[in-house]
Amino acid sequence: MKLKSLFSLILKYSFFDCLDKLIYFGLILYTLRRINATEYGQFAMLQTGLGFMLSIGFGIFYNSLVRYYYTYNETERKQFISTFGFVVSALSVVCFFSLFFFKETIASALELSSSTVLLFLCIILFQPLSALGVNCFKMDEQIRHYGSAVIGRVLITVFVTTLLLHSGYMLQSLIVGTLAGEFFAWSFVILKLQLKLKWIQKKYLTETYRYGVETILSSGSVWCLNSGDRFVVHHFLGPSGVGIYSFIYNAAKFWGIVCTNAFANAVKPTLFKLENNKKLLNTFLNTTLGCYLFCGGILIPYIVYVGKYALNAIMVGSVYPGYWSLFPVIATALLLHGSGTLLSAGVILSNRGYLISFMAGVAALANIAFNFILVPFIDLQGAAYATLISYVIWNLFKAHFSQKYHDIRFDRSISIISLIIVLNTILLERTFHIGAETETTFLIIEFLILPIIFWYSLTAQCKNEILNLVKKVFYKQRL
């Protein structure tokens, strides 16, 4: 696939993903004017628990869908999706009633009422199937269906949450808004996928079972990498610490959506299509990785400084802008996470699901360990740096095993650019703790010198692809 075609696909996914996160982040900014950090931290802990259930309880289906979707023809895909759809729906009901009996325990642990917890548990009835459907739209490259599902969901969430906030409800408004949004996405998925009982085939469960089970640890580990630190922060700093950290993390996730989700969604189909052409696969991996890291590394400083002044202007007198130094660290971790899809190409294509679980498990354990070591000493910065360190470890494992078990060779420039990005992140984080007179020097380094360093680190092929893409974009604009 030409870089231009891939770039076009990334832009399509980016548009809907960015709009989704931008609208939701706007809702969070508005909501945090009315609820305190403790209440938002309680909501974040509920979301973290739900994420764990989706990763462990339903990860087997999401992982198998991505791996085996392209191995079936059109008729088989309908049967495949219907089988997974009905099984996921049934499992959702089982999970809901299982947790129903523990609602008092959950409420006591988070200092919430049992009715609030029960309301949140209702989300489990709808979110697993809606997530499966959205993944189907991605794999089938049905951009319009994908956009309709995610944008419709967030708009419903915003409308219901805002309405309830004005009616005097606080934490409950976020929960009911989320529930309404997931119900919309669930309804849309059922309408578009047209699941039928007669299409259910046991063979699709047996064929994909092994791979799904092998990667289930990977799903849980990814959850641990993204959300496990909330429990450590809650242990040392309480729900208010979780609220502050979750807010900055959500801001970084908006950037992460541009880098990670849209990029991963676009490259996955190409990855499987080039599976049997190893030479073209190697070229695709190195060129795409180089261009991705080059663009992401340059953009991070701009987003950090624009966000810094925008947040101070929007949230005057709030505690959140004081923790903006966490943003570049988390944003870089998510940037590296985006490159992981290509770095693990050899492992994925060789069907070594147990290695995916092993690598993610080691990274997750490192994340928890570094959180317990760093958070007591450097507060929320410790949680952010623990996330970054664990993603670096994860990517190193991915690159090593991809080259060991598949005929893939990553160019040295990928390692150089990644190292520069990590070192620059530490520099960016430190700029928040220096005087204004020294900040000018750092700005010159970030906006003038850094792009030059990145450019000379690229391979000739990456440079040519970027220049050709820029020329085509500007040429079209002139026409």
C-alpha positions in Angstrom: 0.0 0.0 0.0 1.3 3.5 -0.9 1.9 5.9 2.0 -0.6 8.2 0.4 -3.4 5.6 0.5 -2.6 4.7 4.1 -2.5 8.4 5.1 -5.9 8.9 3.5 -7.3 6.0 5.6 -5.7 7.3 8.8 -7.3 10.7 8.2 -10.7 9.2 7.8 -10.4 7.3 11.1 -8.7 10.3 12.7 -11.6 12.6 11.9 -14.2 10.5 13.7 -11.9 9.5 16.5 -10.7 13.0 17.2 -14.2 14.4 17.0 -15.4 11.8 19.4 -12.7 12.5 21.9 -12.8 16.3 21.4 -16.6 16.4 22.2 -16.2 14.1 25.2 -13.2 16.0 26.5 -15.3 19.2 26.2 -18.0 17.5 28.3 -15.4 16.6 30.9 -14.2 20.2 31.0 -17.7 21.4 31.5 -18.5 18.7 34.1 -15.5 19.5 36.2 -16.8 23.0 36.7 -19.6 21.4 38.6 -18.2 18.3 40.3 -15.0 18.1 42.3 -11.9 16.0 41.7 -13.1 13.4 44.3 -16.4 12.7 42.5 -14.7 12.5 39.1 -12.1 10.1 40.6 -15.0 7.9 41.8 -16.4 7.8 38.2 -13.0 7.1 36.8 -12.6 4.1 39.2 -15.9 2.7 38.0 -14.8 3.1 34.4 -11.5 1.4 35.2 -13.4 -1.6 36.7 -15.6 -1.8 33.6 -12.5 -1.7 31.4 -11.1 -4.6 33.2 -14.2 -6.7 32.7 -14.2 -5.9 29.0 -10.6 -6.8 28.7 -10.7 -10.1 30.6 -14.3 -11.2 30.0 -14.6 -10.2 26.3 -11.1 -9.8 25.1 -11.1 -13.3 23.7 -13.8 -12.3 21.2 -12.2 -8.9 20.3 -8.8 -10.4 19.7 -10.1 -13.3 17.6 -12.2 -11.0 15.5 -9.1 -8.9 14.5 -7.0 -12.0 13.7 -9.5 -14.2 11.8 -11.9 -11.7 10.1 -10.0 -11.7 6.8 -9.6 -15.5 6.7 -13.4 -15.9 5.9 -15.4 -15.0 2.9 -18.4 -12.7 3.0 -20.9 -15.4 3.9 -18.7 -16.9 6.6 -18.1 -13.4 8.0 -21.8 -12.9 8.6 -21.9 -16.3 10.4 -18.7 -15.5 12.3 -20.1 -12.1 13.5 -23.5 -13.4 14.4 -22.0 -16.2 16.5 -19.7 -13.8 18.4 -22.6 -11.3 18.7 -25.0 -13.6 20.4 -22.3 -15.1 22.7 -21.2 -11.7 23.8 -24.7 -10.6 24.5 -25.4 -13.6 26.6 -22.1 -13.2 28.5 -23.0 -9.5 29.1 -26.2 -10.6 30.9 -24.3 -13.2 33.0 -21.7 -10.5 34.0 -24.4 -8.1 35.0 -26.2 -10.5 37.3 -22.9 -11.8 38.7 -21.8 -8.2 39.8 -25.3 -7.4 40.9 -24.7 -9.4 44.1 -21.5 -7.5 44.8 -22.9 -4.0 44.4 -22.8 -3.3 48.1 -19.1 -4.3 48.3 -18.2 -2.1 45.3 -20.2 0.8 46.7 -18.5 0.5 50.1 -15.0 0.4 48.5 -15.6 3.6 46.4 -17.8 5.4 49.1 -20.8 5.4 46.8 -24.5 4.5 47.2 -25.5 1.0 46.0 -28.1 2.6 43.6 -25.3 4.6 41.9 -23.3 1.4 41.4 -26.3 -0.5 40.1 -26.9 2.3 37.6 -23.4 2.0 36.3 -23.6 -1.8 36.1 -26.4 -1.4 33.6 -23.7 -0.2 31.1 -22.4 -3.8 31.0 -25.6 -4.9 29.3 -24.8 -2.8 26.2 -21.1 -1.8 25.9 -19.6 -5.3 25.1 -21.8 -5.8 22.0 -21.4 -2.2 20.8 -17.6 -2.5 21.1 -17.7 -5.7 19.0 -19.8 -4.0 16.4 -17.5 -1.0 16.2 -14.6 -3.3 15.7 -16.5 -5.0 12.9 -17.0 -1.7 11.1 -13.2 -1.1 11.5 -12.2 -4.4 10.0 -14.6 -4.1 7.1 -13.5 -0.5 6.6 -17.1 0.8 6.8 -16.0 4.3 7.8 -19.5 5.8 7.7 -21.0 3.1 10.0 -18.0 3.5 12.3 -18.4 7.3 12.4 -22.1 7.1 13.0 -21.7 4.8 15.9 -19.0 6.7 17.8 -20.2 10.2 17.1 -23.8 9.3 17.8 -22.8 7.7 21.1 -20.8 10.7 22.3 -23.5 13.2 21.3 -26.2 11.3 23.2 -23.8 11.1 26.2 -23.2 14.9 26.1 -26.9 15.7 25.7 -28.1 13.5 28.6 -25.2 14.4 30.9 -25.7 18.2 30.4 -29.4 17.9 30.9 -29.0 16.1 34.2 -26.2 18.5 35.4 -28.6 21.4 35.0 -31.2 19.4 36.9 -29.0 19.2 39.9 -27.5 15.7 39.5 -23.7 15.4 39.7 -21.9 12.1 39.5 -25.1 10.4 38.4 -25.3 12.6 35.4 -22.1 11.2 34.0 -23.2 7.6 34.6 -26.7 8.0 33.0 -25.2 10.0 30.1 -22.7 7.1 29.4 -25.5 4.6 29.7 -27.6 6.4 27.2 -24.7 6.7 24.7 -23.9 3.0 25.0 -27.6 2.1 24.4 -27.6 4.2 21.2 -24.4 2.5 19.9 -25.8 -0.9 20.9 -29.0 -0.2 19.0 -27.1 1.0 15.9 -24.8 -2.1 15.9 -27.8 -4.4 16.0 -29.5 -2.6 13.2 -26.4 -2.6 10.9 -25.0 -6.0 11.6 -28.3 -7.8 11.3 -27.4 -10.6 13.6 -29.4 -13.8 12.9 -29.7 -16.9 15.1 -29.6 -19.2 12.1 -26.1 -18.0 11.3 -24.7 -19.2 14.6 -22.0 -21.8 14.0 -20.1 -23.6 16.7 -17.1 -24.0 14.5 -16.2 -20.3 14.6 -15.8 -20.5 18.4 -13.7 -23.7 18.2 -11.5 -22.4 15.4 -10.7 -19.1 17.1 -10.7 -20.4 20.7 -7.1 -21.2 21.0 -5.8 -17.8 19.7 -8.3 -15.9 21.9 -7.3 -17.8 25.0 -3.6 -17.3 24.3 -4.1 -13.5 24.0 -6.5 -13.1 26.9 -3.6 -12.3 29.2 -2.5 -9.7 26.6 -6.0 -8.0 26.9 -5.8 -7.9 30.7 -2.2 -6.7 30.6 -3.1 -3.9 28.1 -5.8 -2.8 30.5 -3.3 -2.9 33.4 -0.9 -0.7 31.3 -3.6 1.8 30.5 -5.7 1.8 33.7 -4.1 -0.3 36.5 -2.2 2.7 37.8 -5.5 4.2 39.0 -5.7 1.6 41.8 -2.2 2.5 42.9 -2.9 6.2 42.8 -6.2 5.6 44.7 -4.2 3.6 47.3 -1.7 6.4 47.9 -3.5 9.6 47.0 -7.2 8.8 47.3 -10.1 9.5 44.8 -9.1 13.1 44.3 -5.6 12.0 43.0 -7.4 9.6 40.6 -9.6 12.4 39.4 -6.7 14.7 38.6 -4.6 12.0 37.0 -7.6 10.7 34.9 -8.3 14.2 33.6 -4.8 14.7 32.3 -4.8 11.1 31.0 -8.0 11.8 29.1 -6.4 14.9 27.6 -3.5 12.8 26.4 -5.9 10.2 25.1 -7.3 12.8 22.7 -3.7 13.1 21.3 -3.4 9.3 21.6 -6.5 8.8 19.4 -4.7 10.8 16.6 -1.6 8.7 16.9 -2.7 5.3 18.2 -6.2 4.4 17.3 -6.5 5.9 13.9 -3.0 4.7 12.9 -3.6 1.2 14.2 -7.0 1.0 12.6 -5.5 2.0 9.2 -2.5 -0.3 9.3 -4.1 -3.6 10.5 -5.9 -4.4 7.3 -2.7 -3.7 5.3 -0.6 -5.8 7.6 -2.7 -8.9 6.9 -2.9 -8.2 3.2 0.9 -8.1 2.9 1.4 -11.3 5.0 2.7 -13.4 2.1 5.0 -10.7 0.6 7.8 -10.5 3.0 9.9 -8.0 1.1 7.0 -5.6 0.6 6.0 -6.1 4.3 9.5 -5.1 5.5 9.5 -2.0 3.3 6.0 -1.1 4.5 6.9 -1.6 8.2 10.1 0.5 8.2 8.8 3.3 6.1 5.5 3.6 7.9 7.1 3.4 11.4 9.7 6.0 10.5 7.1 8.5 9.1 4.8 7.9 12.1 7.5 8.5 14.7 8.8 11.6 12.8 5.4 13.2 12.7 4.4 12.3 16.2 7.7 13.4 17.7 7.4 16.8 16.1 3.8 17.4 17.1 4.0 16.6 20.8 5.9 19.8 21.8 3.3 22.0 20.0 0.4 20.2 21.6 2.0 20.5 25.0 2.5 24.2 24.9 -0.8 25.1 23.2 -2.6 22.9 25.8 -0.7 24.5 28.6 -2.0 28.0 27.9 -5.4 26.9 26.7 -6.0 24.9 29.9 -5.0 27.9 32.1 -7.4 30.1 30.3 -10.3 27.7 30.4 -9.9 26.4 34.0 -8.9 29.5 35.9 -8.4 28.7 39.6 -8.7 25.0 39.1 -6.1 22.4 40.4 -5.9 20.6 37.1 -3.6 23.0 35.1 -0.9 22.6 37.8 -0.5 19.0 36.8 -0.1 19.6 33.0 3.5 18.5 33.2 2.1 14.9 33.2 0.8 15.4 29.7 4.0 15.0 27.6 5.0 11.9 29.5 1.6 10.2 28.9 1.3 11.5 25.4 4.7 9.9 24.5 3.7 6.6 26.1 0.6 6.6 23.8 2.7 7.5 20.8 4.9 4.5 21.4 1.8 2.4 22.0 0.7 3.3 18.4 3.9 2.0 17.0 3.5 -1.3 18.8 1.0 -2.5 16.2 3.7 -2.6 13.6 6.5 -3.6 15.9 4.6 -6.8 16.8 3.8 -7.6 13.2 6.0 -10.7 13.2 4.4 -12.1 16.3 0.9 -11.5 15.1 1.5 -13.0 11.6 3.2 -16.1 13.1 0.1 -16.7 15.2 2.1 -16.8 18.4 -0.6 -15.6 20.7 1.2 -16.8 23.8 4.0 -14.4 23.1 1.6 -11.5 22.8 0.4 -12.4 26.3 3.9 -12.9 27.7 5.1 -9.5 26.4 2.1 -7.6 27.6 2.2 -9.4 30.9 5.8 -8.4 31.6 5.1 -4.8 30.7 2.0 -4.8 32.9 4.0 -6.1 35.9 6.7 -3.5 35.3 4.0 -0.8 35.2 2.6 -1.9 38.6 6.0 -2.3 40.1 7.2 1.2 39.0 4.0 2.7 40.2 4.5 1.4 43.7 8.1 2.5 43.6 7.6 6.0 42.1 4.2 7.3 43.2 5.0 7.5 47.0 8.1 9.7 46.1 7.1 11.9 43.2 3.3 11.8 43.4 1.4 11.7 40.1 4.6 12.1 38.0 5.5 8.7 39.2 2.4 7.1 37.7 3.1 8.9 34.4 6.7 7.8 34.2 5.8 4.3 35.2 3.4 4.2 32.2 6.2 5.5 29.8 8.8 3.0 31.1 6.4 0.0 30.7 5.5 1.0 27.1 9.2 1.2 26.2 9.8 -2.3 27.7 6.8 -3.6 25.8 8.0 -2.2 22.4 11.5 -3.7 23.0 9.9 -7.1 23.4 7.7 -6.7 20.4 10.6 -5.7 18.1 12.8 -8.5 19.4 10.3 -11.4 19.0 9.0 -10.1 15.6 12.5 -10.3 14.2 13.1 -13.7 15.8 10.0 -15.5 14.6 9.3 -13.8 11.3 11.5 -12.5 8.4 11.3 -8.9 9.5 14.2 -6.5 10.0 13.6 -3.1 11.6 15.9 -0.3 10.6 18.2 1.2 13.1 16.7 4.6 12.6 13.5 3.4 14.3 15.5 2.9 17.6 17.3 6.3 17.2 14.1 8.3 16.7 12.3 6.5 19.6 15.2 7.2 21.9 15.2 10.9 20.9 11.5 11.1 21.6 11.8 9.6 25.1 14.7 11.9 26.0 12.8 14.9 24.7 9.8 13.9 26.8 11.9 14.2 29.9 13.1 17.6 28.8 9.5 18.7 28.1 8.4 17.6 31.6 11.2 19.4 33.2 10.3 22.7 31.5 7.3 23.0 33.8 9.6 23.2 36.8 12.0 26.0 35.5 11.8 29.8 35.4 10.3 31.7 32.5 13.7 33.1 31.5 15.0 29.6 30.8 11.9 28.4 29.0 12.8 30.4 25.9 15.9 28.3 25.4 13.8 25.2 25.6 11.3 26.5 23.1 14.1 27.1 20.5 15.3 23.6 21.0 11.8 22.1 20.7 10.6 24.0 17.7 13.7 24.6 15.6 16.5 22.1 16.5 14.4 19.0 17.2 12.7 18.7 13.8 16.1 18.9 12.1 17.5 16.1 14.4 14.4 14.0 13.5 14.8 14.6 9.8 18.4 13.5 9.7 17.5 10.4 11.7 15.2 9.1 8.9 16.1 6.8 6.2 16.2 8.1 2.6 13.1 6.1 1.7 11.1 7.7 4.6 12.2 11.2 3.5 11.2 10.5 -0.1 7.7 9.3 1.0 7.1 12.3 3.2 8.3 14.7 0.5 6.1 13.0 -2.1 3.1 13.1 0.2 3.6 16.9 1.0 4.1 17.7 -2.7 0.8 15.9 -3.6 -1.1 17.6 -0.9 0.1 21.1 -1.8 -0.3 20.4 -5.5 -3.9 19.4 -5.1 -4.6 22.5 -3.0 -3.2 24.7 -5.8 -5.4 23.0 -8.3 
